[in-house]
């Protein structure tokens, strides 16, 4: 039996991914209202870690690295969210850049305070170099990494012990 993930949530890694994906798909760039789905021809091709083998291009794959320290009893996490937008053929590089511009619009200044707290602080973005043989040289892409700070939902669920 599969449990339905309710977003927004920081209750688990799966819920964090679901929240980030939902926020990416719901985001409309200001002032033109462009969305990632519009640029992808109306489809929601945003995947965790890897796209399926029969994926249509372009698509987004995301990966999250989570790290906590003892400074906040392990609750505050410094996360690195990596977003890869991959296109094929090479002529999709402009479209890939347009999609990543929309992604930047969301994650530069991102905040999700509705279940726990996630917010962004920094970003690095680059175009991947063109592949050579034996890789597919028609594949193009951009990669961006966003530093997210995460305070998990469990903190809002803590209740004082009755005396």
C-alpha positions in Angstrom: 0.0 0.0 0.0 1.4 3.4 -1.1 1.0 6.3 1.2 -0.1 9.5 -0.5 2.3 12.4 0.0 0.6 15.6 1.1 2.5 18.8 0.1 3.9 21.1 1.3 5.9 19.0 3.7 9.3 18.4 5.1 8.2 15.3 7.0 10.5 13.0 4.9 12.9 13.1 2.0 10.1 11.8 -0.3 7.8 14.6 0.9 10.6 17.2 0.4 11.0 16.1 -3.2 7.2 16.1 -3.7 7.0 19.6 -2.3 9.9 20.9 -4.5 8.4 19.3 -7.6 4.9 20.7 -6.9 6.4 24.1 -6.3 8.4 24.0 -9.6 5.3 22.9 -11.6 3.0 25.6 -9.9 5.5 28.5 -10.3 4.6 31.2 -12.8 7.3 33.6 -13.7 6.5 37.2 -13.3 5.5 39.2 -15.3 4.8 36.9 -18.3 3.3 34.0 -16.4 5.5 31.4 -18.2 5.7 28.0 -16.4 8.0 25.0 -16.8 5.1 23.0 -18.1 4.4 25.5 -20.8 8.0 25.4 -22.0 7.8 21.5 -22.0 4.7 21.5 -24.2 2.2 21.1 -21.4 3.9 18.1 -19.8 5.3 17.8 -16.3 8.6 16.1 -17.0 10.3 16.7 -13.6 11.9 13.7 -12.0 13.7 12.7 -8.9 17.3 11.5 -9.5 16.8 10.2 -13.1 14.3 10.3 -15.9 12.6 7.1 -17.2 14.3 5.3 -20.1 11.7 6.5 -22.6 11.8 10.1 -21.6 10.8 12.9 -23.9 13.2 15.9 -24.1 13.6 18.3 -22.5 13.2 17.1 -18.9 14.3 18.1 -15.4 16.0 15.7 -12.9 16.6 16.8 -9.4 18.8 15.5 -6.6 19.1 16.6 -3.0 22.0 16.4 -0.6 21.1 16.8 3.0 23.5 17.6 5.9 22.8 18.5 9.5 25.1 19.6 12.3 25.0 19.4 16.0 24.5 23.1 16.4 20.8 22.8 16.2 20.5 19.3 17.7 20.6 18.0 14.1 17.3 19.7 13.1 18.6 22.5 10.9 19.8 21.1 7.6 21.9 22.7 4.9 20.8 21.1 1.7 22.1 21.3 -1.8 19.4 21.0 -4.4 20.8 20.1 -7.8 18.5 20.7 -10.8 19.5 19.3 -14.2 17.6 20.3 -17.3 18.5 18.0 -20.3 17.6 18.5 -23.9 18.1 16.7 -27.2 18.9 17.6 -30.0 21.5 20.4 -29.6 19.0 22.9 -30.9 17.1 22.6 -27.6 19.9 24.4 -25.7 18.0 27.7 -25.9 14.8 26.0 -24.6 16.8 24.3 -21.8 18.2 27.8 -20.8 14.7 29.2 -20.9 13.4 26.4 -18.6 16.3 27.0 -16.2 15.6 30.7 -16.2 12.1 29.9 -14.8 13.6 27.5 -12.3 15.9 30.3 -11.2 12.9 32.6 -10.8 11.5 30.1 -8.2 14.6 29.1 -6.3 16.4 32.5 -6.1 14.6 33.7 -3.0 12.7 30.5 -2.5 10.7 30.1 0.7 8.3 27.4 1.7 7.0 28.1 5.3 3.9 26.0 5.3 5.1 22.7 6.8 8.4 23.1 8.5 10.5 25.7 6.7 12.7 25.6 3.5 14.4 28.6 2.0 17.2 29.3 -0.4 20.4 31.2 0.0 22.8 30.7 -2.9 22.9 29.4 -6.4 25.5 28.2 -9.0 24.5 27.5 -12.6 26.4 26.2 -15.6 25.9 24.8 -19.0 27.2 21.2 -19.4 30.0 20.8 -22.0 29.2 19.1 -25.2 29.9 15.4 -25.1 32.2 13.6 -27.5 32.2 10.0 -28.6 31.0 7.5 -27.3 28.5 9.7 -25.5 25.6 11.4 -27.4 26.9 14.7 -28.6 23.4 15.9 -29.3 22.5 16.0 -25.6 22.6 19.5 -24.1 21.9 20.7 -20.6 22.3 23.1 -17.8 22.9 22.3 -14.1 22.1 24.6 -11.2 22.7 24.0 -7.5 20.7 25.9 -4.9 21.6 25.9 -1.2 18.5 25.3 0.8 18.1 25.7 4.5 15.6 23.3 6.0 13.9 23.2 9.4 11.8 20.0 9.4 8.1 19.7 10.0 8.8 17.7 13.1 9.7 20.9 15.0 6.2 22.2 14.5 4.8 18.9 15.7 6.7 18.9 19.0 4.4 19.4 21.9 5.6 20.2 25.5 5.3 17.3 27.9 2.4 17.8 30.3 3.5 18.0 33.9 
